[in-house]
């Protein structure tokens, strides 16, 4: 099996002093190009760094700059970032050690910058975390979230497992650029079946 470590594929940027975490890579395609988002922090800022693939086998990556940043007083860390393209908008999902949040906006491919237009919560409860996106053959996105074991240790013991997957949901944007979520048809079908 051929494997490469993250450090063999890319390096932290030389013009930024990364303090602590530099992790959670997420690959996404925009237009005809392949990109990777990686979260990191400096003393003052939480960052999503942007890398671009220089070959088709994704073996060489070039650092493009800071895709998006916030002060650490506002966002501690962009954990588990996900970058989705919904129509003409780009959506960033992340888990900042609390409820999963989203940002909608536009990606300036030439500069490698994300321009924020709107933000909000994916889920107002504290159960869903570290979301994973799945895209079907039609191009629709579905969101799977981890329901971790720490949310209610008194009610539910988690001695031998670490949570489960929350109910999948189909996601999109409304006319004002807000993230909307609907139950997916597959779940509706399952709920209609009689359990013997």
N, C-alpha and C positions, 0 to 999 in steps of 0.2 A: 504494500500500500504506500502510495506517495503522499506524504504530508509535509506541509510547511508551517512554521510558526508565524504568528502575526508579525513579529519583529523581522523575519526574513522577507516578508512581502512589502513592508513599509516601515517607516520610522516616524517618531514624533517630530513635529515641525521644529526647525532649528531656531526660528525667530520668536518662539514662545516657550516660557518655562512651565512645563506641565508639572503640577504638584499633585502627587498621588495618582488617582485613577486615570487611565487612558485605555478605554475598553469598549465593549459592546458594539463591535462593527456590524453594520447593516448594509447590504448591497442593494442597489436599486438601479433601474434603467430609466433614463430620461432621453427621449428622442432616440438617437442612434448610439448613445454613449452609456457606458457603465460607470457607476459611481459607488463610493462607499462612504457612509457617515460613521464617524467614530467619536464617542463622547470623551471629554477631558475637562480638567479644571486647572485654573491658575489660582494664585492667591485671592484674586478678586472676582474672577468670572467663571461661569459654567459655559462650556463650549460644545458645539457640534462642529467637528472638523470635517472637511470635504476632501476626498481623494478621488482621482479619476484613473480608470484602468488604461494602461498604455498598450495592452495587447488583448487579443480575443480570448486567451486562455486564463485571463485574470491573474497573471503571474507577476506583473509589474504595475506598480501604482505610483502616481504622481500626486503630491500634496498640492491642492488648489487654494487652500485658505480656510478661513472661518466661515462656515455656512450660516451659523446663527449663534448668538451669545446673549447671556443675561448676567446681571450681577448675582453673585452667590447669596447675597442677602435676600434675593427674590426667588431664585431657583438653585437648590444645593447642587444638583447634578442631573444631567439629561440621561437618566438610566434607560436602557432598552429603547433607543430611538428607532422609530419606523418612519420611512419617507414614502408617501403615497402620492400618486397623481390622479386627481379626480377632475376630469374635464380640463379646464384651463388653470385650475388651482393646484397647488401643492399643499399637502397636509403633513405635518410633523406630529407624531404621537410619541409620548415619553412618560416615564414613571419616575417622578421626582421624590421618591421615598414616601409618597402619600398617594392620593387619588391620581389616576391616569389623566393627563391633560392633553389637549390638542392645540395646535396653532395652524391656522389657514393663511395662505398668502400666495406669493408668486416667486418663482425661481428665476433669477437672472443668470442664465447659463454662461453668458460671456464673462461675468465677474465672479460667478460661483457663490453669489449671495442669495439668501432667502429674505424676502421683505414681508414682514408680518402684517396681516390685515385684521385678524380676529383670533381670539383664544377662548378656551372654555374647558370644561371637564368632560371626559368620556363617560364617566360613571360617578355619581355623587356619593355612592357608598364607598366603603373601604375594603370591599372584598375583591373586586377585579383589579389585577395588577399585571405588569409585564406582558402587555398585549402582543399577539402575533397576528399578522394579516395573511389571508389566503385569498387568491384571486382565481375566479373560475374561468371557463372557456369563453364566456361572454364579456369578460373584463370587469365584472362586478367584484367588489371587495367584501370580505367577511372578516369579522374580528373575533378572535379567540383570546380569552383572558384567563390568566392563572388566578384561581381563588386560593391564596396561600393559607397555610395553617396558623398564622399568628393572629388572625382577626378575632377569634373567640376561643381561647385556650380553655376557658372554664366550661363552656357548653360542649365543645367537641375536642376530644383528645386526639393528638396527632403524633402518636408515638412511633408508628411504623410507616407513615407517609407524609407527604408535604403538600397538602392541598389537592385540588382537582381543577378541571377546566370549567369555567363558567359557561352559561348558555351562549352559543354563537349568535352573532347578530350581523345583519347586512348593514353596511354603512354607506353614506353618501353625503352630499352637501345640499342644503336648501338654496333658494334664490339669493339669500343674504350671506351665503358663505359659512353658515353654521353647520356643524357636523350633526347629521341625523342618523338614527339607528332604528332598524325595524327587525322584527323576528324573521328569520329566514324560513322559506317555504318548507325546507326539509324538516325543521323542528315542528312546524305545524302538522305535518304528516305523521310524525312520531307521536305527537300528543293525542292524535285522533285514534290511534290504535289501542285496542283493548288489551290490557295486561291480564293474563289468566293466572 
